[in-house]
Amino acid sequence: MSNHPIVILTALDLEYQAIRKRLVDPELHRHHHGTRFEVGRLASGHCRVALAHVGTGNQSAAVLTERAIAEFTPAALLFVGVAGALHSHIALGDVVVATRIYAYQGGTSEDDGLKSRPRSWETSHAADQLARHIGRTDAWARGLPSPAPEVHFGPIAAGEVVLNSKVSGHARWIQQNYNDACAIEMEGAGVAQAGHLNGALPVVVIRGISDRADGTKLVTDRAQWQQRAAASAVAFATALAEEIAAEDKDGGWLTTRGSAVRGHQVTYNIARDNSRVGIQAGNVHGGIRLGFDASQPMDLAVALAGFRAQLQRARATGRLDEDTYAAAEAELTVANEALQANTQQSKGKLTLALKKLRGLISDVADLAAALATVIALAQALS
């Protein structure tokens, strides 16, 4: 089982209840600001899920998405709910998986009309590929009424208005500026923004189609299409969550996506004996510390003498010009004198001289790496 849960968020209680029914032994998890999550395991496998109800609207969705990410450090976040279809080929009960989220209400009002200022967020390639793989099979739809709903991949428009018309000004605005959008809803933009700002966390918005956004919403709601659409979206979302959890075994999903940023991993390169190491790595995410092995203590005066010898060799081999060498030698002399004075004021002079020295030789890789060790030793004196 993955150490990282999948966070699933919903806007409506009926969507929340549909997911909760699939959890085994859900336990209440209270955030210190009052948000309540239920954490459990999906009945069909070993995927751990942290479930929360965020209410309607992009603003509250963004805030609580941020809170969920900080609280659980998930492998991925899924937003599951219902939406209105914007194209006739998408049937009631079908599932739309967002490939892009439009925040469609942005614009500028000018004398000649309202001009669109689009903003959008793409679904991550890895999450999109995984969702498409699941969509090609019928396994995810087991237990749903026959015929199985279709899965559509395409953009989704997210705003703050419930659209229930084909001819309103709002509808015309979307048709004119976001004609490729498959569905319309009210939370996806906030969720996508929060995921983008958190190390590009994989966020997938999954919507079941409950109406056609054409003035017939009351009719479809009475026919319980919201419940049917929610069931379709939840079935697909839980299948996707299981697949992500399986790929994230031993952190594989996070590693392949470079998401170690969220785990605050740090790479240490240690210099032992007479070796000097700068940065030796493929992809480094998080902090980098250059230093020396604490088990191999080194005297700062010895380190400065060793660096002076390296400086002289760099000059002799032509890697350091005469003017730069003279300026570097002057700063090195100041550093030595400050070290010998051994006062609180001289420690400040020592650090300043080494920083100036670093600026002079930063384009000579081996000197820069060696000086990093000297600076680390000097900082240990403070």
N, C-alpha and C positions, 0 to 999 in steps of 0.2 A: 504494500500500500504506500502511496506517495505521502511524504511528510507535509506536503502543501495541500490544503483543501481547495476545492472549487467554490468560489462565492457565487451564489445565485440570488439575484434581486428581482423583485416584482413590484408593479405599481398598484395592482388591485388585490383584494383579499382572495378572490376566487382563484387567481393564479397562484397565490401563496399556498392556499389549501391544497391545490392540485399537486404541488411539489412536495408539501409536507407529508401527504399520504404515501409517498414513495420512500420516506426516510425511516430507517430502523432506529429505535431508541433515541429520538431527538432530545437533546439537552439544552436548557436555556443558558445563553451566554449574554451577560449584561455588559454593555459598554459603559464606561464611567460617566458618560454624558446622557445616559438613559436609553440609547438605542438597544433594542433587543434582537438578538440573533438566536436561531435554533441550529445547533450543530449535530449532525447525525450522519449515518452511512446509508447510501442508496441500497435498497433491498436487493437489487439485481447484481450487486458486486461489492467491491471494497472501496469505492470512491467516497471520500469524506466531503460533505457539503456544509457550508455555512449559509443559512438562508435568512433573508431579511425582507421586510415590506417597507418600501421607501415613499409610497404615495405617488401622486401624479405631478408631472411637471419636471422640466429639465434641471431647474435650480436645486430642488430637494434631492433629485437623483444624483446630481454631481457631488453634493456635500456628503451624502451617505455612502456613495461609492468610494470616495476618498477615505472615509472613516473605516469602511470594510477592508480596504486594501491595507491600511496602516495596522489594523487589528489582527489580520490573519495572514498577511504575506502570501496570497493565494497563487497557485499555478496559473489560473485564468479566472476571469469574471464573466458570467453570463447574465444578460438581462432578458427575462422571459415574460411575455405578455401577449396581449391582443392588439390588433391594429386594423385600420381600414385599407382596403385595396384601392389602388389608383388605376388599375388596368383591368379590362374585362376578362382577359384570359386567366386571371388568378381567381380561383373559386373560393367560396366560403369554406372554411375549415382547412385550407391549404396553409403551408408554412412558408414564411419569407425569412431568409437568413441574410442579414445585411452584409453587403460587400463594402459599402460606404454609407456614412451617416451625414446627411445634410442638416445644418442648422439654417433652415430656410427663411427665417423671418428677418435676417439682417439686410439692411439696405440704407439708401440715402434718399431723402425726399427733396426733389428739385422742382423748379417751375414747370418743367415738361413732364413731370411724373415721378413715380417711385422707381429707383434704379437698384437692382439687386447687388448686394455685396456678399457673395456666397462664402460659406465656410464649411469645410467637410473634413472627415476623418476616415481613413481607410482601415478596414479590418486587416489584421496582420496576416501575412502570407501563410504562415504555419497553421494558424487557426482556420483560415479559409480553406486550405487544402484538406484539413482533417474533416471539416464540416461537409465538404463536397464528397469526400469518400463515404461518409455515413449516408448522405443523401442518395447515393447510387444504389443502396441496398434497401430492402423492405424490412430488415430486422428491427429497425428503430420503431416502426409503426405497429408492432405486434400488440394486440389488445385493443387497438382502435377499431371503430366500426369500418366495415368494408363498403366501398373501395378505399384503399389507403390514400390519405391526402398526398398531394404533390408537394415537392420542396422546390422553392424558387430562390435563386441567388441574385441579388441586385441591390441598388441603393434604396435607402429608406429616408424619408423626410421627417424631421422632428421639430415641433414648434410648441407653442403654448395654447393653441386653439383646437378645439374639437371640430373637425371638418365633417359636415353632413350635407354637402351640396356639390353639384357638378357645375353650377353656373354662377356662384357667388364670386365676388372680387377676390376673395381668398383662394378659391379653387382655380380661378384664371391665373393668378400669380404663380401658383405651383405648376400649372400646366405649361406656362410660358418659360419659366426659369429652371424647373426641375422635372422636365418631362420624362426622364428615365427612371424616376423614383417609382418603386413597386408598391410601396405602402406608406402610410402616414401615421405618426404617433406622437407622444409628448415627452419622452424621457431619454431617447437614444443619444441626443447630442450632449447632454450633461454627463452621461455615463462614458461616452467616448472621450470627451475632454479629460475627465478624471483619469482614465486609463492612460491616455497619452502623456499626461504630466507625471505619471508614476512609472518611469522606466519603460515606457511603451508596453505596459502589461497587456497581454492578449485579452481583448474584450470582444465578445460576440453578442450581438443583439438578435434575438430569435422571436419572431412574431407569428402568432396564429391569426388568420384573417377572420374577423367576426362581423364585418360589414363592408359595404362598398363605397363609403364616403360620398353617397349620392342622394341623401335625403330619405333613405329607407332604414336608417339605424334603429328606429323604434320597432319596426317590424322584425328585423333580424334579432334584436335583443329579446323580444317576446318569444321568438322561436328558439331561444337558448343557444344561439350561435356563439355567444361569448364563452360559454362553458365548453362547447365543442372545440372552438378555436384554441382555448387555453389548454385543453387536453392534448391537442396536436403539438403545440409549441413545447409543452412540458415533456412529452414523449421524446421529441427530437433533442431537447436540451439535456435530458438525463443520459441519453445515449452518447452525446458529445462529451459530457462530463466524465463518463466512464472511460471513454477513449483517451481523453487528456490525462486522467489519473493513471491509466495503464502506461502511457508514454512517459509520465513523470516519475516512474519508479526509479529510486536512487537519484532523483533530481535531474533525470535525463532531459525532460521537457524544458526546464529552466536553463540547463547548460547549453543545449542546442540553440536556444533563443537568446543567449547572452544575458539572461535576466538575473545574473548573480549580483547585479547592482543592488537589487532589493534586499539581498542577504548581507550587504555590506562586507563582502569578502575582500581581503587585503592580500596582495602578493608581496612576499618578502624575498629580496635577493641579498644573501649574506656573503660578505667578503672575508675569507679566511687566509691566514698566513700572509703571503705577499701578493695575493690576488686582488684585483680591482674589478668589481662588477658594477655596471650601470644598470640597465634594464634588460633582462633576458626572458622574453615571454612571447607567446603568440598574440592572443587577445587578452588584454588586461582590463577588468572592470572593477571599479572601486578605487581605494587609496593605494598609493605606492610609497613605500618607505625605503630609503637607501641608508644603510648603516653597517655597523661592524658586529661581529659575533661577540656577545657579552662574555662568552666563555674563553675568549682570547683577548685579554685586556691589552690595550696599547697606550703608551705614553704620548701625550699630545706633542711634546717637544720632539720626540722621535718621528712622529707622523709629519710634522712640519719640515724636519730635515729631509725625510724621504721625498716629500713633495718638491722641495727645492732641487733635489737631484733630478727628479723627473722633468722639472721646468728647464733645467740646464740641458738635458738630453733633447727635449723638444726644440730648443733653440739651435742646438748643434745639428740636428737633422733637417732644419729648415721648416719645421711645422709651426714655428713661432717666430714672427719677425722681431727685429731688434727693438723697435719702439714698444711693442706689446710686452716683450720680455722685460724691458727696463721698468715699465709701469707695474708689472706683476711682481717683480723683485722688490720694488719699493713697498708695495702692500704687504708682502711676505715679511719684510723687515719690521714693519709696524706691528704685525701680528706677533712676531717673536718677542719684541720688546714689551708688548702688552701682557704676554703670557708670563714673562719674567717678573713684571711688576706685581702681579697677583693681588690686585685690589678689585673692589666691586666696579670702580670706574674703568679700570683697565680691561675687565671682561667685556664691557660694552665696546671698547675700542677694538678688541680682538675680533669680536663677531662682525663689526662693521668692515674691518679690513678684509676679512675672509669673504664677505659678500661682494665687496668691490673686486676682489681677486676672481671670484666666480664669474662676474660679468666680463672680465678681460679674457678668460680662457675657455669660455663656454662652448666655443666652436671646435675645440680640440677634445675629442671624446674621452681619451684615456686620462687626460688631465682633469676633466670635469668629474669623471667617476672617482678619481683619487681624492679630489678636493671635497667631494660629498662625504667621504669617510672622515676627513679632517674636521669638517663643519659639525658632523654628528658628535665627534669627541668634544669639540668646543662647547656645544650646546649642553652636553652632559655636565659641564662645570658649573652652569648657572643654577 
